Amino acid sequence: MSHGLKIISLAADPFGWQWNLFGTLHSYRAPILPDMAVVWHSQVGLILIGHVVSVWVAHRVALQVFGVRGKAMLSQLPMLALMIGFTIAGLWILAQPLTALRFL
């Protein structure tokens, strides 16, 4: 866990001796943590949206470079396969903590 949110209270008592130098000893002690379901679903959505947008942008650039729709589509097939692989890998990585809990 990061102690970045506690820097104000840590500055008031740097040695843990209850000094309260600046009157901020008990300020910002508990970090504000978002719901893990929201974080997980946001990560999944961002991976999917990011990969779809990147494939779309690459296709638009290929249309400008090649000028012919058929050549542009053929040139994008290896990148499309790679992005599908990246999407699968990203979703697999996000699922690891969920599948690890089943075996405990």
DOVEXLUM-456972 format. One record per residue: residue in one letter; x, y negated, z negated of N, C-alpha, C, CB in turn. Coordinates in pm, 1 decimal, padded with zeros to 6 digits. Glycine has a CB too. Layout:
REM residues N
> A X Y Z X Y Z X Y Z X Y Z;
...
This chain:
REM residues 104
> M 00084.0 00116.3 00000.0 00000.0 00000.0 00000.0 00089.4 -00123.7 00000.0 -00096.0 00000.8 -00121.1;
> S 00045.3 -00226.4 00063.6 00121.4 -00350.2 00073.2 00095.3 -00439.0 -00048.0 00086.5 -00424.7 00202.4;
> H 00199.0 -00503.8 -00093.7 00184.7 -00596.8 -00205.8 00178.3 -00740.7 -00157.0 00300.5 -00580.1 -00304.3;
> G 00160.2 -00760.8 -00027.4 00154.8 -00894.7 00028.1 00042.5 -00978.9 -00029.1 00140.7 -00887.1 00175.5;
> L -00070.9 -00916.1 -00059.8 -00182.2 -00991.0 -00116.7 -00157.6 -01032.2 -00261.3 -00308.3 -00909.2 -00108.2;
> K -00065.5 -00965.8 -00327.3 -00039.8 -00992.9 -00468.7 00074.0 -01092.2 -00490.2 -00008.4 -00863.9 -00540.5;
> I 00124.9 -01154.3 -00384.2 00243.6 -01238.2 -00395.6 00222.6 -01356.1 -00489.0 00284.6 -01288.1 -00259.5;
> I 00101.4 -01411.1 -00493.8 00074.6 -01526.8 -00580.7 00084.3 -01486.3 -00727.8 -00065.6 -01586.7 -00550.7;
> S 00023.1 -01374.7 -00762.8 00030.9 -01330.6 -00902.4 00170.0 -01278.8 -00936.2 -00073.3 -01222.0 -00930.0;
> L 00239.4 -01221.5 -00841.4 00376.0 -01174.6 -00866.7 00472.6 -01291.2 -00884.7 00423.4 -01085.1 -00752.2;
> A 00448.9 -01402.8 -00816.7 00533.6 -01520.9 -00834.7 00515.3 -01579.8 -00974.5 00501.5 -01627.1 -00727.7;
> A 00396.6 -01569.6 -01031.8 00370.4 -01622.8 -01166.0 00436.2 -01537.6 -01273.8 00219.8 -01631.2 -01191.2;
> D 00456.6 -01410.6 -01247.2 00516.9 -01320.0 -01344.7 00614.9 -01228.3 -01272.1 00407.7 -01237.0 -01419.8;
> P 00732.6 -01278.8 -01234.1 00823.1 -01199.2 -01151.1 00882.8 -01077.2 -01221.7 00933.9 -01286.0 -01102.3;
> F 00893.9 -01080.9 -01353.6 00956.9 -00969.8 -01425.5 00857.3 -00879.7 -01498.3 01055.8 -01023.8 -01524.5;
> G 00728.6 -00910.3 -01490.1 00627.7 -00828.5 -01556.6 00620.5 -00850.9 -01706.0 00654.1 -00685.0 -01530.1;
> W 00656.9 -00970.7 -01753.6 00658.4 -01001.0 -01896.5 00538.5 -01083.0 -01939.4 00784.8 -01074.0 -01932.6;
> Q 00432.0 -01088.7 -01859.5 00309.5 -01163.3 -01888.8 00336.6 -01312.6 -01907.5 00242.6 -01107.0 -02013.6;
> W 00425.5 -01371.5 -01828.6 00461.4 -01512.3 -01841.7 00350.7 -01605.1 -01793.6 00588.3 -01540.4 -01764.9;
> N 00291.4 -01579.8 -01678.7 00188.5 -01665.2 -01619.2 00240.8 -01807.3 -01597.5 00063.4 -01668.0 -01708.3;
> L 00350.7 -01818.3 -01522.7 00418.8 -01946.0 -01501.0 00332.2 -02049.9 -01430.4 00543.8 -01923.4 -01421.2;
> F 00252.7 -02007.5 -01333.2 00174.1 -02101.5 -01253.7 00024.2 -02090.5 -01280.8 00200.8 -02079.0 -01106.8;
> G -00014.0 -02011.9 -01377.2 -00155.9 -01994.1 -01407.0 -00227.1 -01905.8 -01305.7 -00223.9 -02128.0 -01413.0;
> T -00151.8 -01826.5 -01231.9 -00211.2 -01741.7 -01126.7 -00181.8 -01594.0 -01151.0 -00158.3 -01783.0 -00988.2;
> L -00159.9 -01557.6 -01275.2 -00122.5 -01419.3 -01305.3 -00228.6 -01318.9 -01262.3 -00096.1 -01404.4 -01453.1;
> H -00355.5 -01351.3 -01283.9 -00461.4 -01256.7 -01252.9 -00530.8 -01287.9 -01120.8 -00562.6 -01255.1 -01364.2;
> S -00474.6 -01376.2 -01041.8 -00532.6 -01408.8 -00911.0 -00489.2 -01305.8 -00807.8 -00491.0 -01551.0 -00866.0;
> Y -00581.3 -01264.8 -00725.4 -00553.3 -01176.0 -00611.6 -00489.7 -01044.9 -00654.3 -00462.8 -01245.6 -00512.3;
> R -00531.8 -00988.3 -00765.7 -00474.0 -00861.6 -00810.0 -00525.5 -00743.3 -00728.7 -00503.9 -00839.6 -00957.1;
> A -00653.4 -00741.6 -00701.3 -00711.5 -00629.0 -00628.1 -00713.9 -00662.0 -00479.1 -00855.0 -00596.4 -00679.9;
> P -00649.7 -00580.5 -00397.9 -00653.2 -00607.1 -00253.9 -00792.7 -00583.7 -00197.7 -00551.5 -00519.0 -00180.3;
> I -00824.8 -00658.1 -00095.0 -00954.0 -00644.3 -00028.5 -00937.3 -00540.8 00082.1 -01005.3 -00782.2 00028.8;
> L -00997.0 -00426.2 00065.3 -00983.7 -00318.2 00161.8 -01115.6 -00297.2 00234.7 -00938.8 -00188.3 00092.5;
> P -01112.7 -00293.5 00366.8 -01236.9 -00268.1 00440.5 -01275.6 -00120.9 00430.8 -01221.8 -00309.6 00588.3;
> D -01398.3 -00092.1 00462.0 -01447.5 00045.0 00462.7 -01370.5 00125.4 00568.1 -01600.7 00048.8 00490.7;
> M -01325.6 00243.6 00531.5 -01243.3 00322.9 00623.0 -01319.7 00366.8 00747.0 -01189.1 00444.5 00551.5;
> A -01449.5 00385.0 00736.9 -01528.2 00421.7 00854.6 -01527.2 00308.7 00956.6 -01672.7 00456.2 00814.7;
> V -01533.6 00184.9 00908.2 -01529.8 00069.6 00998.3 -01393.9 00061.1 01066.4 -01559.9 -00061.0 00921.5;
> V -01288.1 00082.3 00990.1 -01152.9 00078.0 01046.5 -01136.6 00187.3 01151.8 -01046.4 00094.0 00935.2;
> W -01179.4 00309.6 01119.9 -01161.9 00421.0 01213.0 -01241.1 00398.7 01341.3 -01204.5 00552.3 01147.4;
> H -01367.2 00357.9 01329.1 -01448.1 00335.2 01447.6 -01395.0 00217.6 01529.8 -01593.2 00310.5 01408.1;
> S -01342.1 00116.6 01463.9 -01281.4 00004.8 01536.5 -01159.4 00051.1 01615.2 -01242.1 -00107.6 01439.3;
> Q -01077.2 00135.5 01554.7 -00958.7 00186.6 01624.1 -00998.0 00271.1 01744.8 -00872.0 00269.3 01528.3;
> V -01098.3 00355.4 01729.3 -01144.6 00436.5 01842.0 -01196.8 00346.9 01953.7 -01254.4 00535.1 01796.9;
> G -01278.3 00248.7 01917.9 -01332.4 00157.0 02018.1 -01224.2 00077.7 02087.8 -01430.7 00062.7 01954.5;
> L -01126.2 00030.7 02012.7 -01017.8 -00046.3 02073.9 -00932.6 00038.3 02166.9 -00930.4 -00107.4 01966.6;
> I -00907.6 00163.5 02129.9 -00831.9 00252.9 02219.2 -00908.7 00273.1 02349.0 -00804.6 00390.0 02150.8;
> L -01036.4 00306.0 02337.7 -01115.3 00332.3 02458.4 -01129.3 00208.0 02545.6 -01253.5 00384.2 02420.5;
> I -01163.6 00095.3 02485.4 -01180.2 -00027.8 02562.9 -01047.7 -00071.3 02624.5 -01236.8 -00140.2 02474.4;
> G -00940.2 -00063.6 02548.9 -00809.3 -00103.6 02600.2 -00765.1 -00019.7 02717.9 -00706.5 -00095.1 02491.4;
> H -00787.5 00109.4 02711.4 -00745.7 00196.5 02820.9 -00834.1 00178.2 02943.9 -00748.3 00342.3 02776.2;
> V -00962.8 00161.4 02924.1 -01052.1 00138.2 03038.1 -01019.2 00005.5 03105.8 -01199.6 00139.8 02992.8;
> V -00996.7 -00098.1 03027.2 -00963.4 -00228.7 03084.9 -00829.4 -00223.8 03157.2 -00960.2 -00336.6 02975.6;
> S -00732.9 -00153.5 03102.5 -00602.2 -00146.2 03168.8 -00611.4 -00072.0 03302.2 -00499.9 -00077.0 03077.5;
> V -00691.0 00032.3 03309.9 -00709.9 00103.1 03437.2 -00781.1 00012.5 03537.3 -00790.6 00234.2 03416.1;
> W -00880.8 -00061.7 03491.2 -00954.0 -00152.1 03580.0 -00862.3 -00262.8 03633.7 -01074.1 -00214.0 03505.8;
> V -00780.5 -00322.1 03546.4 -00689.1 -00428.4 03589.0 -00586.0 -00374.1 03686.7 -00618.9 -00491.7 03467.5;
> A -00533.3 -00256.6 03659.0 -00436.0 -00196.6 03750.8 -00499.4 -00167.7 03886.7 -00378.4 -00067.1 03691.0;
> H -00623.9 -00127.4 03887.4 -00692.6 -00101.9 04014.3 -00713.4 -00231.5 04091.7 -00827.7 -00032.9 03989.6;
> R -00748.8 -00338.2 04023.1 -00765.6 -00468.3 04089.7 -00634.0 -00514.6 04150.9 -00817.8 -00574.3 03990.0;
> V -00524.2 -00495.5 04081.1 -00392.8 -00532.6 04134.3 -00358.4 -00445.3 04254.2 -00283.7 -00519.8 04025.4;
> A -00388.8 -00315.9 04245.9 -00361.0 -00225.3 04358.4 -00442.8 -00263.7 04480.7 -00390.6 -00079.5 04319.2;
> L -00564.9 -00309.3 04461.3 -00645.1 -00355.3 04575.2 -00581.0 -00476.3 04642.8 -00787.6 -00390.3 04529.6;
> Q -00521.4 -00564.8 04565.0 -00453.4 -00680.4 04622.5 -00325.6 -00640.8 04693.9 -00422.4 -00782.1 04514.6;
> V -00253.1 -00544.2 04638.2 -00125.5 -00503.2 04697.3 -00147.3 -00424.2 04825.3 -00044.6 -00419.9 04597.5;
> F -00235.8 -00325.2 04821.8 -00254.6 -00238.0 04937.5 -00356.7 -00292.2 05035.9 -00296.6 -00101.0 04892.3;
> G -00455.5 -00363.1 04989.7 -00556.1 -00419.7 05077.9 -00660.1 -00320.3 05125.8 -00490.1 -00480.3 05194.7;
> V -00625.8 -00193.9 05131.1 -00718.4 -00089.1 05173.8 -00762.7 -00012.1 05050.1 -00652.4 00006.6 05279.4;
> R -00892.4 00002.8 05035.6 -00946.4 00065.0 04915.0 -00898.6 00209.4 04896.9 -01097.8 00061.5 04919.0;
> G -00891.1 00285.3 05002.9 -00849.8 00426.1 04992.8 -00706.8 00441.3 04942.9 -00863.7 00494.3 05127.6;
> K -00614.9 00361.2 04996.4 -00475.5 00367.7 04951.0 -00462.1 00320.3 04806.4 -00385.5 00283.1 05042.4;
> A -00540.2 00218.0 04772.2 -00535.6 00168.1 04634.3 -00582.4 00275.9 04536.9 -00622.6 00041.1 04619.3;
> M -00688.8 00346.4 04572.3 -00738.7 00451.7 04483.6 -00639.2 00566.8 04471.9 -00873.0 00504.1 04534.1;
> L -00579.7 00606.4 04582.5 -00480.9 00714.8 04577.7 -00358.2 00676.1 04496.4 -00438.7 00753.9 04718.7;
> S -00319.0 00549.5 04505.9 -00201.2 00506.7 04430.3 -00227.9 00504.2 04280.0 -00156.2 00368.7 04476.9;
> Q -00352.8 00496.5 04240.3 -00387.3 00486.0 04099.1 -00413.7 00620.5 04031.8 -00507.4 00399.2 04083.9;
> L -00420.6 00727.9 04107.8 -00451.0 00859.3 04047.6 -00347.5 00904.0 03943.9 -00460.5 00964.4 04156.6;
> P -00216.0 00889.7 03969.8 -00120.6 00929.0 03863.9 -00135.2 00844.2 03737.0 00022.9 00917.8 03916.2;
> M -00159.2 00713.5 03755.1 -00176.7 00627.5 03639.1 -00305.3 00660.8 03564.5 -00177.0 00481.4 03681.3;
> L -00409.7 00695.8 03637.4 -00535.1 00735.5 03573.9 -00515.3 00861.5 03490.2 -00644.5 00758.4 03679.8;
> A -00443.0 00958.2 03544.0 -00414.8 01080.9 03468.0 -00332.4 01049.1 03342.9 -00339.7 01183.8 03556.7;
> L -00235.3 00959.6 03357.2 -00154.0 00920.8 03242.1 -00238.4 00850.1 03136.3 -00038.7 00830.2 03286.5;
> M -00325.9 00761.4 03177.3 -00409.7 00689.7 03080.8 -00509.1 00782.9 03011.7 -00484.9 00576.5 03150.4;
> I -00558.8 00882.6 03083.8 -00645.1 00982.1 03019.8 -00565.2 01058.6 02914.7 -00704.7 01079.9 03125.0;
> G -00441.2 01092.0 02947.5 -00354.0 01158.2 02850.5 -00326.6 01070.1 02729.2 -00222.6 01197.4 02916.3;
> F -00300.4 00941.0 02752.4 -00279.0 00848.6 02641.2 -00403.9 00837.3 02553.7 -00239.1 00710.4 02693.9;
> T -00520.2 00833.9 02616.0 -00644.7 00824.4 02540.2 -00664.7 00949.2 02454.6 -00764.5 00804.9 02635.2;
> I -00643.0 01065.0 02513.4 -00656.0 01190.0 02438.4 -00556.6 01194.0 02323.4 -00635.2 01311.1 02530.7;
> A -00431.9 01153.4 02349.7 -00329.4 01153.8 02244.5 -00364.7 01055.4 02133.6 -00191.5 01119.3 02303.3;
> G -00410.9 00936.5 02169.5 -00447.9 00837.9 02069.0 -00563.6 00883.9 01982.4 -00483.1 00707.9 02135.1;
> L -00665.1 00941.6 02044.9 -00778.8 00992.2 01967.9 -00738.9 01112.1 01882.3 -00893.5 01030.7 02061.6;
> W -00648.6 01194.8 01932.6 -00599.4 01309.0 01855.2 -00524.1 01260.0 01731.1 -00507.6 01398.7 01942.5;
> I -00440.4 01157.1 01748.6 -00365.8 01101.9 01635.4 -00461.9 01044.8 01531.3 -00267.3 00992.9 01683.3;
> L -00565.1 00974.0 01576.6 -00662.5 00919.8 01482.0 -00740.3 01028.6 01410.0 -00758.5 00828.1 01553.7;
> A -00758.1 01142.4 01472.7 -00834.9 01251.2 01411.3 -00753.3 01333.4 01312.3 -00889.2 01342.0 01518.5;
> Q -00621.4 01319.4 01309.8 -00538.9 01402.4 01224.1 -00572.9 01391.3 01075.7 -00396.3 01367.2 01244.5;
> P -00591.0 01271.8 01019.8 -00629.0 01267.9 00877.2 -00762.8 01335.8 00850.0 -00635.3 01123.9 00829.0;
> L -00853.5 01332.4 00945.3 -00984.2 01396.1 00925.6 -00972.1 01547.1 00926.5 -01082.7 01351.3 01033.4;
> T -00891.1 01601.8 01016.0 -00877.2 01746.8 01022.6 -00787.6 01798.9 00909.4 -00820.1 01788.4 01159.2;
> A -00697.8 01717.4 00859.2 -00612.3 01760.3 00749.0 -00692.4 01779.0 00620.4 -00500.2 01659.1 00726.6;
> L -00800.0 01703.0 00604.6 -00882.7 01714.5 00484.5 -00957.7 01847.3 00479.0 -00981.9 01599.4 00478.2;
> R -00983.6 01907.8 00594.1 -01056.5 02035.2 00594.5 -00973.0 02149.0 00537.6 -01100.4 02069.9 00735.7;
> F -00839.9 02136.2 00543.3 -00754.0 02244.7 00501.2 -00704.0 02229.9 00358.2 -00638.4 02255.0 00593.5;
> L -00751.5 02128.7 00286.6 -00706.4 02110.6 00148.8 -00790.2 02191.0 00051.9 -00710.3 01964.0 00110.6;
